[in-house]
Amino acid sequence: MWPLGSQSVLKWCAHCQQFIGEMRPYADFSITHGLCRKCSGEQPDLLSGDEYAHAVALRDIFQALFAAGRRSDFDAAGPLVDNAIAVHCRPVDILIGMIAPMLYEIGNAWERGTLTVAGEHEFTAFAERVVDLVEAKMRQAWSQPARHAGDGCYLLMNAPGNIHVVGIRILGLWLQNQGWRTRHVDDLTVLDVLSEPAIAGEPKTLLVSIALREQCDAVASLIERVQALPAPSRPNIFLGGYAVKTHLVPRIPGVKLAADISALGLD
């Protein structure tokens, strides 16, 4: 079992049920509702019965999915995902607005010593199976057109020593859902990929997920090598992950820290 706290907020659109983002201080998860950019222009009636019913249904699904994760009950997860889609949640929003916050909470519980290593492994296995399920739903409903080749690509990697792959996988699916090209790399391949002639002349963004303070030195060394590449090969660099969200990573010149995906500046 792992506990939930009471401070952070997950913001969803009350009209279309799209996940909008997290609100500080990122410590734990309750749900609030506002309007996404599109729906704010349409000015729906937020006090209508339908909007209220959607909000209640979303909250109940979110809490039930948390409970299933605590029990490693994958059989319960499938119907909950179907229920979320039935109340108009996009599959990608289930990943970034429900599963990703659960991963943060599991890391927080492990750091506090309230979760065993075995418990963390059980939850990770549960999360991986749910991501598989939601990814299949996403690909069935894939509708976002691919962006032009010259728009750029995103390279995604874990920090050296970070073995948790679910978070970076969710980020990749979120980007693909918006039509972006993505490639998964590691500290052994990233310099070669960045130097490929095929992508030398287009914008590139390197997203690095860092989980623990102890990984900072290896990340700093990696970034130094990336920044030493010739100008056409150098990417924009963002650091994200649990260590960034919990303010364990120092500022690094030329690198942006992304506590959540909204910091990437993408819709």
N, C-alpha and C positions, 0 to 999 in steps of 0.2 A: 504494500500500500504506500502511496505517496500523497502528501497533503496539498491542498490548495490554500493560497493566502487570500488577500483581500484588497489589493491596491491598484493593479494595472487594469487597463480597459481595452477591449477589442471593439472597434467601431465598425458597424455594418450599416448599409443603406436601408432605411426603413421601407423604401418603396420597391426596389428591385432585388434586395437581399445580396447585393455585391459587397464583398469585404472592402472597406475603405483603408484601414490601417490600425496600428497600435498607437496608444497614447501613453505618454510617460506616467509613472516611472518604470514601467515594464516589469514590475515585481510579481504580478499575479493577474488573474484574468476574470473580469466580469464583462458583460456585454452592454453596450450602449448603442443607440441608433441616431443617425443623422441622415444627410442626403449626399449621395455621390454627385459629382459635377454634372453629369447628364440629367439626373432626376431633379436637381435643384433648379435647372432651367425650365423643367416641365411643371414645377410647383404643385406636386400632389398634395392632397389633404392628409397631413400626418396624423390627424386625429380620427381618421376613419376607422371603422371596425376591422377592415381588411388589414390595414397597416399594423394595428395592434395585434391581431391574430398572428401575422407573420413574425412579429417580434417575439411573441411568446413561444411559438413553435421553434424558432431558431434557438432560443435560449434552452429549451428542453432538449433539443437534439444535441447541442453542444455539451450540456451536462451529462447526458447519457453516454456520449462518446468518450468523455473523460472517464466515466465509471467503467466502461468496457475496457478501456486501456489499463486501468488499475488492476482489473481481473484477468488481463490478457485474453479477453473473450472476443475472438475474431468473429465467431458466429453471430454475435450481436451487432458487429460493426457494419456488415453488409446491408441489413435493413435500415440502419440509421443513415447510411450514405444515401440510400434510395429515398428515404424520407426527406433528407435535406434537399435533394434535387427536386422532389415533388413540391417543395415550397419555394422553388425558383432560385435556389443556391446554384451557382455555377460550380462544376466539379473543381476547377482550379481554386476557387475561394474556400472550398472545404479543406484543401491542402494548406493554404497560407493563413487562413483565419481560424482553423481548428487544429490540424495536425501539427503545424509548425509551433504554435504556442505550447502545445503539449510537450514537444521536444524540449523547449526552453524550461518548462516546469520540471521535467525529469532531471535536467542538468542541475537545476537549482536544488532539488531534493538531494541529489547525490553530493553536491558540494556541502550541504548542511549536515550530511551524515544521516539523513532520515531514509535513505534508500540504499540497499545493498547493491553490490556489483551484479549479483544474479538478477535482482529486480530490474536493474537498468537494462540488462541484456534481454530479459523477457519483454520489457516495454519496447525496446528497439525492434525486436522481431515482430511484435504486434504492429508497430508503425510501418515497417517495411511492407507488410502484407496489405495494410490499408492503402498505402501509396500505390501499390500494384493495382488494387481494385479501382481507385479513383483515376489513375492514369488510363485504365481501359475505358472508363466512362468518358474521360476527356477526349480520347481519340475517336470515340463514336460520334461525338458532337463537335469535332474540330471545325471551326468556321473562320478563324482569323487568317486573312491572306498573308502569305510570306512577304517580308519586306524585300526591297531591292538589294542586290548584292553589295552595292556601294554604301548602304546604310550602316554597315559595320557588323561586328560579331562580338559575342561575349565568351570569354574563356573562364571556366569555373574550376576551382580547385580547393582542396582542403589544405590547411597549413601543414607543413611537415610535422608528423606526430599526431595529427587529428584523424582518428580512424572512424569517426561518425559520418556516414555517407548520406543519411536520409535528408538532412537539412539542405545540403548542396544539390541533391537530386530534386527536391521540391522547388528550389530556386530555378533550376534549369527548366522544369516543366512550366513554371510561371512565365518565364521569358519566351519559351517556345509557343505558349498560348497566345502571346502577343505578336507572333510572327518573326521573332528574332532568331538568328542562327546562333547555336551554342556548341561549344566543344568542351569536354571534360579533360583536364590535363592534371599533371602532378609536378612535383619539384624536379623530376628527372626529364620531363618532356616540354615544360612550358617555354624554355628559351628557344628550343628548336621550332616549336609551333609558331611563336611570335615572329621568328625570322623567315618563315615560309614566304617566298615571293608572291604566292597567290593572295595573301592578305596584307602584304607590306604597305600597299597604298590606301588602305581603307581604315576607318576608325575602329579601334579595338579597345575593349574594356576587360580588365582582369579582375575577377571577383574571388577573393580569398576568404575562406571560412576558418576562423580561429576559435578554438574551444577553451583553451587554458592559458593563463599567464605564462606558464613555462614554455609555451610555443612562440613567444614574442621574439626571442633572439633569432630563431631560425627564420621567422618571417621577415625580420629586418634584413637579414643576410640575403634572402631571396629577392626582396624588393631592391636592394642595392644592385644586384646583378641584372635585374630587369631594367632598372633605370639607366644602366650603363650601355644598353643596346643602342644602335644607331637610331636616329629620330624616327624614320619610317616604321620601325619595329616596336617602338615604345608605346604601351597602352596607357589609358587611364586606369588607375588602380583604386579599388574599393576593398576595405576590410570589413567583414561582418562576422556574425556568429555570436556564440554565448559570451565570449570574453569581451567583445565590443559592447554588447548589450548591457553587461554588468560593469562597464567602465574599467576594465583591467588592462586595456591596451593604450600605451602612450601615443601621443601625436607623432606622426612620421611625416617629414616634409614631402610634399607632392602626393600624398595618399589621403583619400577621404575615408572617414569612418562612417559606416552605415549601421545604425542600431536596428533598423528594419528596412523593408524593401522600398518604402516611400522615399528614402534618402537617395535612391537611384534616379529619381526625377522622371520615372516612367509611369504611365497610366495603366 
